[in-house]
Amino acid sequence: MELTLNQKLSLIQKEFKASKSKFNSFGKYNFRSAEDILEALKPFNEKYKVNFTITETIVHSQFNEFPMLCSTASINDDLDTIQATAIVGIDLEQKGMQMPQKFGSASSYGKKYALGNLLLIDDTQDADATNKHDKEPVSDDKKFLNKNTPEFNKAIEYLKNGGNIATIENKYKLAKAVKDELLKVK
């Protein structure tokens, strides 16, 4: 029986892993780039007989002083297409960048977040999504507790055996989605 595109996408969303190969020395965190995501997607093209594409268009609005870039990530097979979009602003006043860099930076962010929307990538644990850019001191002593890891499973067992969430928070940083999941444990 042939899988529908929705079924294929669902399987890809479950299987998909993309490393965070880039490092931001200013914020002191690792992050995944659009290129990391695209590279990790390539094996799924053949496995599920699908293609991923990204298109971009400039959006002008009477309400914005600066142009917006709409990035659309698509997955398609011979029968169907599923799309997700992300819209990012292009800061034409950004200091220290040439004009192509300003558009390229917006393009990279747009691609990354459109792909993230399509693939349901949870970036709440990604410091690129939560970085306060020196508004608060960066603490390197605790790492994020990630879902579907041995540490996460131990935390669930700990809570089931009467432990409390505060102890886990003292050891790990908890993204909202992870904390919400842990709070469901009785």
Salt bridges, closest charged atoms under 4 A:
GLU2 OE2 - LYS8 NZ 3.58
GLU15 OE1 - LYS47 NZ 2.71
ASP36 OD1 - LYS22 NZ 3.79
GLU39 OE1 - LYS42 NZ 3.12
ASP77 OD2 - LYS8 NZ 3.36
ASP123 OD1 - ARG32 NH1 2.67
ASP126 OD2 - ARG32 NH1 3.90
ASP126 OD2 - LYS112 NZ 3.76
ASP128 OD2 - LYS112 NZ 2.56
GLU151 OE2 - LYS143 NZ 3.65
GLU169 OE2 - LYS179 NZ 2.83
ASP180 OD2 - LYS176 NZ 2.78
GLU181 OE1 - LYS147 NZ 3.93
GLU181 OE1 - LYS184 NZ 3.85
